[in-house]
Amino acid sequence: MCSTAPPRLAWARLALLVLAVALAAVVAAVVGLPDVAQLRADVDRLGSAAPAVVALLYAVVTLTPLPKTVLSAAAGALFGLATGVAVVLVGAVLGAVAAFALARALGREVVERVTGTRVARLDALLGRRGLVAVLAVRLVPVLPFTAVNYLAGLTAVRFRDYLAGTTLGVVPGTVAFVALGAYGTTPGSWPFVLAVLVLVALSAGGAAAARRHRSRQPEAGAAPCTGAADAVPQPRGPAVPRPEERPCPSPPPRS
């Protein structure tokens, strides 16, 4: 009898992924986010290389559960709006690609083998509409960025859809958070109010789009409805009359 359990190598890769995420969480809890004043001093010391270094730092932070919004606002305070947005976008996309690749390489096989056909419908949907799904999730800034990165790698969404949806979807939220750092975070100031309105609009729009998309999907396991018009008549051939039974002719009399 053939076993459906994942091989040991697949389980080992999944364990490695879990260990890496747990280690990143521990390091994030111990180290924490860098101080803005210290970052400013480091940026002044690095000179023209500072944007690239901060982008790489942002990518590393993206692999951990640390709040990326604080670092986005810090990038705005350090570099201004235009350069800060570019730094955060590059760092966010690099970190998202790294987390996706780790999850896809280390955990996807186990998910396929353990779930079997139970997630086949979800995988098929993500294979067809992966770009729309990723874009809708990214437009909601309150959803955990790091968790979405890892979970997407465990699904069947195509990498090109994931990359395009992530790159486009994080732009509005990134601009809002970087603007907070670049122009001030004082409640009541116009940059603060505008950024908050943008974030609220993105969250509400993303939630509404998700509800509308779910309402259009048929219930899992539900049988399709059929009506009278759907009935297909079975082809019937013409009735073949049975030949009449006639008695066998009697032999002619002998002369």
C-alpha positions in Angstrom: 0.0 0.0 0.0 1.4 3.4 -1.0 1.9 5.9 1.9 0.8 9.5 1.5 3.0 10.8 4.3 5.6 13.3 3.3 9.1 12.0 3.1 11.5 12.8 5.8 13.4 15.3 3.7 10.2 17.4 3.2 9.5 17.4 6.9 13.1 18.4 7.6 12.8 21.3 5.2 9.5 22.4 6.9 11.2 22.2 10.3 14.0 24.3 9.0 11.5 26.9 7.8 9.8 27.0 11.2 13.1 27.2 13.0 14.2 30.1 10.8 11.0 32.0 11.4 11.2 31.4 15.2 14.8 32.4 15.3 14.0 35.6 13.4 11.2 36.3 15.9 13.6 35.8 18.9 16.2 38.1 17.4 13.6 40.7 16.7 12.4 40.6 20.2 15.9 40.8 21.7 17.4 43.4 19.3 14.3 45.5 18.5 14.1 48.3 16.1 17.0 50.7 15.7 16.8 54.1 17.3 15.9 56.9 14.9 18.7 59.1 16.3 21.2 56.3 15.9 20.0 55.7 12.3 20.4 59.3 11.5 24.0 59.3 12.7 24.7 56.1 10.7 23.1 57.7 7.6 25.4 60.7 8.0 28.4 58.5 8.3 27.5 56.3 5.3 26.9 59.2 3.0 25.7 58.2 -0.5 25.6 54.5 0.4 23.0 55.1 3.1 19.9 54.5 1.0 21.2 51.1 -0.2 22.2 50.1 3.3 18.8 51.1 4.8 17.0 49.2 2.0 18.9 46.1 2.9 18.2 46.6 6.6 14.5 47.0 5.7 14.6 43.7 3.7 16.1 41.9 6.7 13.5 43.4 9.1 10.8 42.2 6.7 11.8 38.6 7.4 11.0 39.2 11.1 7.7 40.1 13.0 9.0 43.6 13.8 6.7 46.4 12.8 7.7 47.7 9.4 5.6 50.8 9.6 7.9 52.4 12.2 10.9 51.8 9.9 8.9 53.3 6.9 8.2 56.4 8.9 11.9 56.6 9.9 12.9 56.3 6.2 10.7 59.4 5.5 12.4 61.3 8.3 15.9 60.3 7.2 15.6 60.7 3.4 12.4 62.7 2.7 9.4 61.6 0.7 10.8 60.6 -2.7 14.0 58.8 -1.6 12.3 57.4 1.4 9.5 55.8 -0.7 12.2 54.3 -3.1 14.2 52.9 -0.1 11.1 51.3 1.5 9.8 49.9 -1.8 13.1 48.2 -2.6 13.6 46.8 0.9 10.0 45.6 1.1 10.0 43.8 -2.2 13.4 42.2 -1.5 12.3 41.0 1.8 8.9 39.7 0.4 10.7 37.8 -2.3 13.1 36.2 0.2 10.3 35.1 2.5 8.3 33.8 -0.4 11.3 31.8 -1.7 12.0 30.3 1.7 8.5 29.2 2.2 8.1 27.8 -1.3 11.4 25.9 -1.2 11.0 24.6 2.4 7.3 24.2 3.0 5.3 23.9 -0.1 5.9 20.1 -0.7 4.6 19.3 2.8 1.5 21.4 2.3 0.7 19.6 -1.0 1.1 16.2 0.5 -0.7 16.8 3.8 -3.7 18.7 2.5 -4.1 16.7 -0.7 -7.2 17.8 -2.5 -8.6 19.8 0.4 -6.9 23.0 -0.9 -7.0 22.1 -4.5 -9.8 24.6 -5.1 -7.9 27.4 -3.4 -4.7 26.5 -5.4 -6.7 26.5 -8.6 -8.1 29.9 -7.8 -4.8 31.4 -6.9 -3.3 29.9 -10.0 -5.9 31.8 -12.1 -6.3 35.0 -10.1 -3.1 35.2 -8.1 -2.3 38.8 -9.1 -5.7 40.0 -8.0 -5.6 38.1 -4.7 -2.1 39.3 -3.8 -2.9 42.9 -4.9 -6.1 42.9 -2.7 -4.2 41.6 0.3 -1.4 44.1 -0.1 -3.7 47.1 -0.3 -4.9 46.5 3.2 -2.1 47.9 5.4 -3.3 46.4 8.6 -2.6 42.8 7.4 0.7 41.4 8.7 3.2 41.9 5.9 5.6 39.2 7.0 2.9 36.5 7.6 1.5 37.2 4.1 4.9 36.7 2.6 5.4 33.3 4.1 1.9 32.1 3.6 1.9 33.1 -0.1 5.0 30.9 -0.6 3.0 27.9 0.7 0.3 28.3 -1.8 0.2 27.8 -5.6 0.3 31.5 -6.5 2.8 32.1 -9.3 5.9 34.0 -8.5 5.3 36.6 -11.2 1.8 37.3 -9.9 3.1 37.5 -6.3 5.9 39.9 -7.4 3.6 42.2 -9.4 0.8 42.2 -6.8 3.3 43.0 -4.0 5.1 45.7 -5.9 1.9 47.5 -6.9 -0.1 46.8 -3.7 2.4 48.2 -1.2 2.9 51.6 -3.0 -0.1 53.5 -1.4 0.5 52.4 2.1 4.3 53.0 1.7 3.7 56.5 0.5 1.3 57.2 3.5 3.7 55.9 6.2 6.8 57.6 4.6 4.9 60.8 4.4 4.2 60.6 8.1 7.9 60.5 8.8 8.8 63.1 6.2 6.3 65.8 7.1 5.5 65.1 10.7 3.5 62.8 12.9 1.7 65.5 15.0 -2.0 64.7 15.3 -4.0 67.4 13.6 -1.4 68.3 11.1 -2.4 68.0 7.4 0.2 65.2 6.6 -1.0 63.2 9.6 -4.7 63.6 8.7 -4.1 62.8 5.0 -2.0 59.7 5.8 -4.6 58.4 8.2 -7.4 58.9 5.7 -5.4 57.1 3.0 -4.8 54.1 5.3 -8.4 53.9 6.4 -9.6 54.1 2.8 -7.2 51.3 1.8 -8.3 49.1 4.6 -12.0 49.6 4.0 -11.5 49.2 0.2 -9.5 46.0 0.6 -12.0 44.5 3.0 -14.9 45.4 0.7 -13.2 43.9 -2.3 -12.5 40.7 -0.3 -16.1 40.3 0.7 -17.4 40.9 -2.8 -14.9 38.3 -4.2 -16.0 35.7 -1.6 -19.7 36.4 -2.3 -19.1 35.6 -6.0 -17.6 32.2 -5.2 -19.9 29.1 -4.9 -20.0 27.3 -1.6 -17.4 24.6 -1.2 -18.8 21.2 -2.0 -22.1 22.6 -3.2 -23.7 20.9 -6.1 -24.5 23.1 -9.2 -28.1 23.9 -9.6 -29.8 22.5 -12.7 -33.1 23.4 -14.2 -35.5 22.0 -16.8 -33.5 23.8 -19.5 -30.4 22.0 -18.4 -31.9 18.6 -19.0 -30.4 16.9 -22.0 -32.8 14.5 -23.7 -31.4 11.1 -24.3 -31.2 10.1 -28.0 -33.8 7.6 -28.9 -33.7 5.7 -32.1 -36.8 4.7 -34.2 -38.7 1.8 -32.9 -37.9 -1.3 -34.8 -40.9 -3.5 -35.3 -40.6 -7.1 -34.4 -41.1 -9.4 -37.4 -44.3 -11.4 -37.3 -43.9 -15.0 -36.3 -44.9 -17.2 -39.2 -45.1 -21.0 -39.0 -42.5 -22.9 -40.8 -43.7 -24.2 -44.2 -44.7 -27.8 -44.1 -42.8 -30.1 -46.5 -44.5 -31.0 -49.8 -46.4 -34.3 -49.9 -44.6 -37.3 -51.4 -45.9 -38.6 -54.7 
